[in-house]
Amino acid sequence: MAKFIYYDVALLLLFIIIVGIFLYTHRKKLKIESKVFLLYRTKIGLKFINMVSRNFSKPLNILSYVSIAFGFAAMIAAFVFLYYSVILMISMVSMPKVPPIMPLLPYVPQIFNLPLPPFYFSYWLIIIVIIAVSHEFAHGIFARLYNIRVKSTGFGFLGPLLAAFVEPDEKAMEKKKAHQQLAILSAGTFANFISAIIFILILQLLFVGLYQKDGVTNYLYAYEQINSSIIKTIGNYTTEQFLNLDNKQIMNMTDLEIKTNNNTYYYKQELLPQIERLKKNAGTSIMITAYQYAPAIRANLSGAIREINNVKIEKVEDISKALSVLKPDDTVIIRTNEGNYTIKLIQNPKNESLGYLGIGFPEIKGFRLFITKISSPFFSPFNYASPKINADIIEFIINLFFWLIIISLSVALLNMLPLSVLDGGKFLYITALKLTKSKKKAEIIFKIASILVFAVFVLLTLVWLIKL
């Protein structure tokens, strides 16, 4: 995949040239909208929109209620997302280099070194077409369902950036019932959500087709929380000597042994940032994380576990089952995708009659669990899977679907924020108008909500700038 970036940049340059030629040759048919967008109106897709709305009117009428309900749910979820974004930004010690309010453009994850898959221009182009077309056509289909004329479809340009649009008759739409207007406005968001669900299902089918289960991964070495006051030595230093070392010396150190009066622990490099806490709290007692001095970490066990004593490992439970029959001082042969390990077990701290390897599995929940499930084979964050075909091709496809899912869900939520440029703005206004029966009150509610969202965006940016 390393060389693919060159082809992708070449595709980007070619796209810019093609868009430039198109804008020049069709300049007489382009219309300026909001002083920044260039719109090119066509009749592409109108027959499809009419056909769907005509032939599926009954299920679409039922779906309209689901779509409206999802619109309200998405608006609430978007506010909750903004709230937690502010809390997270305020609580973060170090700020990411990427601004919190920034469109996802090609190469942003690579440029800012974000812990995300690469986002190529080819991904961006494919995703923009899929998301924009499904979103806009959904608006058009529901507009035609209620006999509102769709005047045109087309493309919007902001420089080389591409968008799609469907143009219903706005005056005719304003005369429709509130339910019908809300259904039309929420249809695009609902279509993006349905698309995300479909992409998740396709992704899992791809995993089954392109990968095969080949062990268990994402395990952790067993660790404990220990009190800093009982630490006698860290590596070859006393605790005081070690804390007097400069950060560069400490960060260059590899695995270290921590010794107390009664136990020995391991302090691997990924835990070294805790040294800052020790330095800041020198002379006081704090709790720090340290690995147990167990067989797995002493053997430097690494890689996805494929076999234990010739027993094939396919899930976490297989590891527990294979180890449950072993005793202290038994020797276990573990085969991983990185090598073979012969390890002598010790007594299990919780049951001295059982052997102990010293690995465990983290509890994953919330948004992280969702991400790991849609980006890990067979719905488990602990399954390791080996590719059946070329790994680079699989990586390209899987990452594309990852971004399709994430961006579809993001558009579904953020599009329902009550801003005038988004569907959520008019959605909230029509809802307020229906409830209050007053245009003035509806406008006040909309303005307050818009100001609140804008203020959150400003707050996020200010916190980022202050802490950067």
Number of C-alpha atoms within 10 A of each C-alpha: 10 6 7 12 15 11 12 16 16 13 14 18 12 12 15 15 13 13 17 14 12 11 18 11 10 11 12 9 12 17 13 12 10 6 7 10 18 20 20 21 19 15 12 12 16 18 9 13 20 19 14 17 22 15 11 12 17 11 10 19 17 10 16 20 16 15 24 23 15 20 29 18 13 24 21 15 16 20 19 11 13 18 13 11 16 17 11 12 19 15 10 12 10 10 17 15 13 15 14 19 11 9 8 11 12 19 16 17 17 14 11 12 14 13 8 12 16 20 18 22 20 17 19 20 15 12 19 19 14 15 24 21 23 21 26 22 24 25 27 32 29 28 28 21 23 19 15 19 17 20 15 18 23 18 18 21 18 11 13 15 13 17 18 21 21 27 17 20 14 12 9 13 18 12 11 14 12 16 14 20 22 26 27 27 25 30 31 30 33 30 22 28 24 16 21 24 15 12 20 20 13 13 24 19 14 17 21 15 12 18 19 16 18 21 25 25 21 15 16 15 21 18 18 12 12 17 14 19 14 14 18 15 19 21 17 11 14 14 20 14 11 17 18 11 11 9 13 8 9 16 14 9 12 12 14 16 17 23 18 17 9 7 11 18 22 23 21 15 14 10 15 20 12 12 16 12 13 18 14 10 12 15 11 11 13 14 14 15 17 21 23 22 19 23 20 21 21 12 12 10 22 20 18 22 28 24 22 19 13 12 15 16 23 20 19 18 10 17 21 11 12 17 17 12 10 17 18 16 14 15 15 19 15 18 24 21 15 12 12 17 17 14 18 19 22 20 17 16 11 8 9 12 13 19 23 25 22 21 18 15 13 9 6 11 10 7 9 10 15 14 15 16 17 22 20 19 24 21 15 16 20 22 23 24 21 15 17 12 11 9 13 13 11 17 13 17 13 21 19 21 21 21 20 24 23 16 20 27 21 16 18 29 25 21 22 29 27 28 22 15 10 14 22 27 20 20 28 26 23 23 18 20 19 15 11 12 12 12 14 12 15 19 16 14 16 25 17 12 18 19 13 15 19 14 12 17 16 14 15 21 17 13 16 21 13 8 13 13
